[in-house]
Amino acid sequence: MYTISLGDDGAELRPLETWHAEQFLAHLERGREFIGQHISFGSNIKDVTSARDLLRSYADKRAADSGSLHGIWLDGTLVGGLLFRVFDAEGGNCEIGCWLEPAAAGRGLVTRGARVLIDWAVLERGIHRVEWVASSENGPSLSVARRLGMKREGVLREASTHKGVKQDLEVWSVLAPEWRAR
């Protein structure tokens, strides 16, 4: 499909496909505690079958043009990813999100990968509004939104429950004219 270099450090953005189930599971196992600090992504993945099922669900979303998963690979190892949780080309809106295992944190991989995906969404697919939603407690994720030039639109107070605790969610966005002008 595609492999996009994210810089000179061996980082690449590639699609996450159903045949990556074993690598995806191994990656989630390495990062489960770290990833689960703020999001529940992958928390139900306990074996290759459940990993394949999640990857298949996103393959179906890609086929329906309503979402997609993209892996971040570092020196050939899956270390994180980005997703279009929501992708509505007709309405011109999407929501992008991310996750990483600890070994990949602090390298700018999510920011670099998100730039590639937002470029594609805005410039190739005509998306007008790109959203980023994160827990108010997730400082690294909110920092990515800032680095991407997104604007904080507001806080959805106690809008989500994670590990039995109500949490505030921040909504950030960038509009196509703002993205093109950056």
LOPA-748811 format. One line per 10 residues: number of its first residue (from 1); their letters; for each residue x, y, z of N, C-alpha, C, CB. Coordinates in pm, whole numbers, padded with zeros to 5 digits. Atoms other than C-alpha are relative to their C-alpha. Glycine has a CB too. Layout:
<sites>
NUM	A	X:Y:Z:X:Y:Z:X:Y:Z:X:Y:Z; ...
</sites>
This chain:
<sites>
1	MYTISLGDDG	00083:-00119:00000:00000:00000:00000:00087:00125:00000:-00094:00000:00121; -00087:-00116:-00006:00223:00282:00122:00094:-00013:00119:-00083:00130:00010; -00093:-00021:-00110:00523:00353:00339:00050:00142:-00015:00120:-00106:-00001; -00039:-00140:00004:00589:00717:00422:00104:00024:00109:-00123:00095:00017; -00104:-00033:-00096:00914:00820:00587:-00045:00118:00085:00133:00030:-00071; 00031:-00111:-00091:00864:01039:00893:00127:00073:00044:-00075:-00052:00123; -00125:-00068:-00033:01228:01152:00903:00119:-00092:-00014:-00006:00056:00140; -00125:00073:00013:01586:01035:00921:00026:-00099:00113:00114:00096:-00008; -00021:00087:-00117:01537:00832:01240:-00057:-00140:-00019:-00061:00063:00122; 00054:00133:00025:01391:00522:01074:-00149:-00013:00026:00072:-00099:00083
11	AELRPLETWH	00144:00002:-00027:01030:00619:01152:-00078:00003:-00131:-00040:00119:00088; 00085:00009:00118:00761:00533:00898:-00147:-00007:00041:00037:-00123:-00086; 00144:00013:-00013:00387:00562:00863:-00044:-00101:-00105:-00074:00139:-00019; 00049:00105:00090:00221:00254:00712:-00143:-00035:00041:00094:-00127:00003; 00134:00045:-00039:-00132:00114:00700:00011:-00115:00099:-00082:-00043:-00124; 00012:00116:-00088:-00228:-00126:00976:-00105:-00091:-00061:-00038:00042:00149; 00087:00095:00070:-00379:-00429:00804:-00028:-00121:00087:00065:-00043:-00134; 00036:00118:-00079:-00543:-00746:00933:00116:-00097:00015:-00118:-00072:-00062; -00112:00093:-00009:-00228:-00944:00856:00109:00046:00097:00060:-00019:-00137; -00091:-00048:-00104:-00044:-00730:01115:-00045:-00040:00141:00013:00152:-00008
21	AEQFLAHLER	00062:00030:-00130:-00249:-00887:01398:00102:-00041:00106:-00103:-00109:-00015; -00098:00045:-00101:00045:-01059:01571:00090:00116:00043:00086:-00115:-00056; -00083:-00116:-00034:00264:-00747:01553:-00079:00102:00082:00056:00066:-00127; 00087:-00093:-00071:-00027:-00532:01669:-00021:-00045:00144:-00136:00013:-00073; 00017:00053:-00135:-00091:-00758:01968:00129:00018:00081:-00040:-00148:-00005; -00127:-00014:-00071:00279:-00761:02062:00025:00146:00039:00117:-00053:-00087; -00015:-00144:-00028:00288:-00381:02038:-00091:00042:00115:-00033:00083:-00126; 00092:-00037:-00108:-00021:-00344:02258:00046:-00058:00133:-00142:-00047:-00031; -00050:00061:-00124:00127:-00584:02514:00116:00081:00056:00043:-00146:-00026; -00114:-00080:-00047:00448:-00377:02531:-00047:00133:00060:00097:00026:-00115
31	GREFIGQHIS	00041:-00134:-00042:00253:-00055:02577:-00131:00009:00074:-00009:00085:-00117; 00136:-00001:-00055:-00074:-00159:02741:-00019:00097:00116:-00036:-00139:00047; 00016:-00086:-00117:-00022:00021:03072:00015:00147:-00037:00103:-00038:00109; -00026:-00138:00042:00119:00336:02910:-00115:00052:-00086:00133:00008:-00078; 00109:-00040:00088:-00146:00351:02638:-00128:00021:00080:-00022:-00105:-00110; 00124:-00002:-00077:-00422:00286:02892:-00009:00108:00105:-00018:-00129:00064; 00007:-00108:-00099:-00336:00585:03110:-00117:00093:-00025:00129:00079:00001; 00101:-00101:00033:-00582:00807:02924:-00107:-00049:-00097:00066:00119:-00059; 00097:00049:00097:-00760:00598:02660:-00015:-00151:00016:00043:00034:-00144; 00025:00144:-00010:-00911:00253:02638:00035:-00074:-00129:-00146:-00026:00035
41	FGSNIKDVTS	-00032:00063:00127:-00782:00188:02285:00080:-00127:00022:00077:00097:-00089; -00070:00128:-00006:-00681:-00176:02255:-00016:-00077:00130:00142:00022:-00023; 00010:00067:-00131:-00780:-00267:02611:-00070:-00134:-00008:-00073:00089:00099; 00070:00128:00015:-01004:-00551:02487:00077:-00099:-00086:-00137:00023:-00060; -00080:00088:00085:-00730:-00698:02267:00084:-00088:00091:00090:00082:-00099; -00071:00094:-00089:-00608:-01009:02449:00067:-00113:-00074:-00097:-00058:00101; -00058:00109:00079:-00514:-01246:02167:00000:00041:-00147:-00080:-00132:00021; -00013:-00031:00142:-00443:-01259:01794:-00137:00015:-00066:00081:-00107:-00071; 00134:-00008:00059:-00810:-01317:01711:-00064:00136:00028:-00089:-00112:00055; 00061:-00130:-00031:-00927:-01004:01894:00078:00114:-00066:-00006:00021:00153
51	ARDLLRSYAD	-00080:-00100:00071:-00637:-00806:01742:-00044:00006:-00146:00151:-00032:00010; 00043:00007:00141:-00738:-00924:01394:-00140:00059:-00015:00002:-00147:-00051; 00137:-00054:00007:-01103:-00837:01467:-00001:00153:00000:-00084:-00052:00117; -00006:-00147:-00002:-01015:-00478:01556:00058:00053:-00131:00085:00050:00119; -00059:-00043:00127:-00792:-00444:01252:-00098:-00017:-00116:00129:-00078:-00029; 00101:00023:00104:-01067:-00592:01034:-00110:00106:00008:-00062:-00141:00015; 00104:-00103:-00013:-01320:-00344:01176:00045:00131:-00064:-00037:00022:00149; -00051:-00122:00063:-01096:-00060:01063:00022:-00018:-00150:00129:00043:00066; -00007:00027:00145:-01036:-00226:00724:-00139:00022:-00061:00050:-00145:-00028; 00137:-00023:00046:-01415:-00223:00689:-00032:00149:-00002:-00100:-00074:00090
61	KRAADSGSLH	00021:-00145:-00003:-01422:00145:00792:00071:00065:-00119:00051:00060:00133; -00073:-00057:00114:-01156:00221:00531:-00078:-00026:-00129:00144:-00060:-00010; 00077:00035:00120:-01360:00038:00266:-00127:00085:-00013:-00037:-00150:00002; 00121:-00084:-00001:-01666:00242:00369:00034:00149:-00001:-00086:-00033:00122; -00047:-00138:-00001:-01455:00562:00368:-00047:00074:00125:-00049:00073:-00125; 00049:-00060:-00123:-01549:00625:00731:00103:-00003:00114:-00126:-00069:00044; -00104:00005:-00102:-01221:00571:00920:00117:-00083:-00048:-00054:-00055:00132; -00116:00080:00039:-00877:00410:00908:00103:-00003:00112:00063:00054:-00129; -00111:00016:-00094:-00577:00289:01111:00131:00009:-00076:-00011:-00135:00076; -00131:-00016:00060:-00216:00380:01037:00104:-00026:00108:00018:00143:-00063
71	GIWLDGTLVG	-00102:00032:-00097:00083:00232:01215:00119:00091:-00010:00045:-00142:-00017; -00128:-00070:-00006:00392:00418:01325:00104:-00107:00030:00001:00117:00109; -00103:00103:-00008:00694:00194:01273:00134:00069:00021:00003:-00089:-00128; -00132:-00053:-00028:01040:00265:01411:00100:-00113:-00018:00009:00061:00143; -00098:00105:00034:01325:00062:01262:-00067:-00136:-00018:00108:-00009:00110; 00070:00123:00034:01073:-00196:01143:-00090:-00056:00108:00097:-00101:-00035; 00084:00047:-00110:00889:-00232:01476:-00119:00094:00017:00081:-00010:00132; 00120:-00079:-00026:00531:-00116:01529:00008:00056:00141:-00129:-00085:-00020; -00013:-00064:-00132:00547:00138:01815:-00118:00091:00035:00129:00081:00004; 00114:-00086:-00026:00221:00331:01784:-00084:00015:-00124:00046:00137:00050
81	GLLFRVFDAE	00084:-00019:00117:-00038:00459:01550:-00086:00124:00008:-00087:-00118:-00019; 00096:-00109:00016:-00282:00716:01430:-00125:-00058:-00063:00058:00115:-00087; 00122:00047:00061:-00640:00671:01335:-00090:00116:-00033:-00071:-00098:00092; 00116:-00084:00024:-00923:00852:01174:-00114:-00076:00064:-00024:00030:-00155; 00109:00066:-00071:-01180:00749:01432:-00131:00026:-00072:-00009:00049:00147; 00115:-00041:00080:-01438:00937:01229:00056:00064:-00127:-00096:00099:00079; -00040:-00062:00126:-01399:01028:00863:-00125:00016:-00085:00109:-00085:-00075; 00122:-00031:00076:-01688:01199:00682:00037:00096:-00112:-00111:00061:00093; -00044:-00082:00113:-01564:01321:00345:-00116:00085:-00053:00056:-00087:-00112; 00115:-00073:00052:-01913:01423:00234:-00031:00122:00087:-00123:-00091:-00008
91	GGNCEIGCWL	00026:-00111:-00092:-01965:01638:00545:00122:00088:00023:-00048:-00053:00131; -00122:-00079:-00014:-01603:01757:00541:00061:00000:00138:-00027:00137:-00038; -00049:00005:-00138:-01524:01649:00898:00068:-00134:00029:-00116:00021:00099; -00061:00124:-00047:-01292:01398:01060:00055:00023:00140:00112:-00047:-00096; -00066:-00005:-00131:-01146:01315:01399:00121:-00091:-00007:-00097:-00043:00116; -00124:00076:00000:-00786:01204:01427:00042:-00025:00144:00112:00076:-00079; -00048:00033:-00133:-00635:01032:01729:00128:-00081:-00008:-00106:-00078:00078; -00130:00067:-00001:-00322:00850:01838:00016:-00088:00123:00112:00102:-00005; -00047:00076:-00116:-00156:00603:02072:00146:-00035:-00025:-00087:-00129:00025; -00142:00036:00009:00207:00510:02145:00037:-00092:00115:00090:00127:00001
101	EPAAAGRGLV	-00059:00073:-00111:00405:00264:02349:00111:00088:00058:00055:-00141:-00046; -00094:-00092:-00067:00652:00418:02598:00131:00022:-00074:00029:-00052:00135; -00130:-00013:00069:00967:00352:02390:-00005:00103:-00112:00043:-00134:-00055; 00014:-00093:00113:00831:00580:02117:-00037:00141:00044:-00105:-00052:-00097; 00047:-00131:-00048:00716:00870:02335:00113:00103:-00003:-00056:-00013:00142; -00094:-00110:-00008:00886:01208:02317:00089:00017:-00122:00084:-00018:00118; -00081:-00009:00122:01026:01168:01964:-00066:00081:-00110:00031:-00139:-00051; 00071:-00076:00102:00767:01372:01775:-00065:-00086:-00107:00093:00096:-00064; 00055:00091:00102:00640:01064:01589:-00146:00027:-00029:00018:-00144:00044; 00143:-00026:00020:00272:01139:01643:-00021:00130:-00076:-00075:00004:00134
111	TRGARVLIDW	00015:-00128:00068:00309:01501:01537:00037:-00013:-00148:00089:00107:00066; -00043:00016:00140:00500:01405:01221:-00101:-00083:-00080:00139:-00066:-00007; 00097:00084:00070:00255:01128:01131:-00133:00070:-00019:-00021:-00128:00077; 00127:-00072:00010:-00049:01344:01204:00006:00105:-00110:-00036:00065:00134; -00013:-00099:00107:00084:01614:00971:-00022:-00066:-00137:00140:00066:00004; 00018:00072:00127:00101:01359:00689:-00147:-00030:-00024:00083:-00132:-00001; 00141:00038:00016:-00254:01238:00752:-00091:00121:-00017:-00045:-00082:00120; 00083:-00121:00014:-00400:01587:00793:00021:00062:-00138:00033:00103:00111; -00024:-00047:00138:-00229:01697:00471:-00086:-00077:-00099:00150:-00014:-00037; 00078:00085:00090:-00390:01404:00294:-00150:00031:00012:00026:-00149:00030
121	AVLERGIHRV	00143:-00022:-00020:-00733:01465:00450:-00045:00134:-00058:-00034:-00005:00149; 00037:-00135:00044:-00736:01838:00373:00028:00019:-00150:00076:00106:00081; -00042:-00032:00137:-00545:01855:00045:-00050:-00099:-00104:00149:00006:-00006; 00044:00102:00096:-00650:01527:-00118:-00149:-00032:00008:00080:-00127:00021; 00139:00045:-00018:-00990:01449:00029:-00098:00114:00023:-00007:-00096:00116; 00091:-00113:-00014:-01131:01796:00082:-00062:00014:00138:-00107:-00010:-00099; 00052:-00015:-00137:-01183:01767:00458:00016:00147:00041:00075:-00095:00101; -00002:-00140:-00042:-01269:02109:00600:00039:00016:00147:-00136:00062:-00023; -00020:-00012:-00145:-01249:02041:00975:00060:-00129:00054:-00134:00033:00073; -00066:00115:-00062:-01009:01809:01159:-00006:00021:00151:00149:-00016:-00050
131	EWVASSENGP	00011:-00009:-00146:-01083:01743:01527:00101:-00090:00069:-00141:-00037:00045; -00086:00077:-00090:-00861:01616:01807:-00070:00006:00136:00149:00058:00007; 00069:00005:-00129:-01034:01503:02130:00088:-00079:00096:-00142:-00065:-00014; -00087:00067:-00097:-00831:01417:02439:-00042:00038:00141:00148:00038:-00024; 00023:-00027:-00141:-00865:01394:02814:00079:00123:00041:00038:-00121:00087; -00069:-00117:-00052:-00775:01717:02992:00125:-00039:00079:-00093:00082:00088; -00115:00051:-00075:-00530:01502:03191:00112:-00050:-00090:-00045:-00112:00092; -00097:00058:00092:-00345:01384:02879:00086:00111:-00063:-00071:-00081:-00109; -00087:-00110:00044:-00079:01655:02851:00073:-00026:-00131:00100:00028:00105; -00070:00023:00127:00124:01488:02574:-00092:00009:-00122:00066:-00136:00003
141	SLSVARRLGM	00093:-00006:00113:-00182:01451:02350:-00043:00144:-00028:-00124:-00087:00028; 00037:-00140:00018:-00287:01812:02409:00115:00079:-00061:-00043:00061:00134; -00117:-00066:00059:00068:01921:02324:00009:-00027:-00150:00128:-00047:00069; 00001:00031:00144:00041:01742:01988:-00100:00091:-00070:-00035:-00150:-00025; 00101:-00088:00062:-00279:01935:01913:00054:00142:-00016:-00129:00002:00085; -00060:-00134:00008:-00096:02260:01991:00106:00006:-00111:00064:00039:00135; -00106:00001:00102:00205:02165:01774:-00058:-00007:-00141:00095:-00117:00023; 00065:00009:00131:-00034:02088:01488:-00072:00129:-00038:-00098:-00116:-00001; 00064:-00128:00029:-00168:02443:01511:-00150:-00001:00022:00028:00039:-00142; 00143:00007:-00028:-00509:02336:01635:-00036:00103:00108:-00040:-00142:00045
151	KREGVLREAS	00052:-00093:-00100:-00725:02566:01843:-00090:-00076:00096:-00077:00118:-00067; 00085:00061:-00104:-00886:02460:02169:-00137:00065:-00008:00063:00017:00143; 00137:-00051:00015:-01259:02491:02123:-00077:-00002:00130:-00074:-00080:-00104; 00072:00007:-00126:-01373:02389:02466:00022:-00130:00072:-00147:00020:-00024; -00011:00117:-00085:-01406:02132:02737:-00139:-00061:00017:00064:00036:00138; 00122:00074:-00028:-01676:01868:02758:00017:-00057:00141:-00027:-00114:-00108; -00021:00036:-00140:-01699:01839:03134:-00057:-00137:00032:-00063:00105:00091; 00037:00136:-00043:-01707:01483:03271:-00075:-00076:-00110:-00085:00006:00126; 00069:00058:00116:-01804:01363:02923:00035:-00145:-00023:00032:00078:-00122; -00044:00136:00024:-01622:01032:02944:00038:-00066:00132:00118:-00003:-00099
161	THKGVKQDLE	-00045:00076:-00117:-01550:00760:03195:00113:-00090:-00044:-00117:-00084:00063; -00116:00085:00030:-01209:00596:03191:00045:-00063:00131:00118:00083:-00067; -00038:00076:-00119:-01123:00325:03443:-00084:00041:00120:00148:00020:00030; 00094:-00031:-00107:-01430:00420:03647:00002:00144:00048:00027:-00087:00113; -00012:-00140:-00041:-01338:00789:03672:-00052:00090:-00111:00147:00035:00036; 00049:-00099:00097:-01527:01071:03501:00115:00093:-00037:-00119:00082:00058; -00107:-00088:00045:-01295:01281:03290:-00054:00105:-00096:00112:-00080:-00066; 00031:-00106:00095:-01316:01608:03102:00071:-00031:-00131:00043:00140:00055; -00060:00015:00132:-01250:01594:02730:00016:00137:-00063:-00086:-00093:-00091; -00024:-00125:00072:-01093:01881:02539:-00018:-00026:-00149:00143:00056:00030
171	VWSVLAPEWR	00020:00007:00144:-01195:01942:02180:00087:00108:-00065:-00152:00019:-00039; -00089:-00088:00075:-00933:02094:01950:-00032:-00021:-00148:00151:-00030:00031; 00022:00019:00143:-00960:02155:01576:00087:00094:-00081:-00148:00023:-00036; -00061:-00087:00099:-00801:02300:01270:-00089:-00006:-00123:00149:-00043:-00033; 00081:-00010:00120:-00992:02420:00965:00092:00002:-00123:-00090:00126:00005; -00080:00010:00123:-00872:02367:00609:00074:00130:-00035:-00089:-00040:-00115; -00075:-00122:00033:-00788:02737:00545:00116:00026:00097:-00094:00121:00001; -00107:-00017:-00098:-00584:02747:00867:00114:-00098:-00028:-00055:-00021:00143; -00101:00100:00027:-00404:02426:00777:00083:00039:-00124:-00067:-00138:-00021; -00072:-00039:00123:-00318:02548:00427:00092:00119:00024:-00100:00034:-00112
181	AR	-00075:-00122:-00026:-00190:02879:00568:00121:-00022:00092:-00091:00104:00060; -00107:00019:-00100:00046:02725:00825:00138:-00007:-00057:-00025:-00125:00076
</sites>
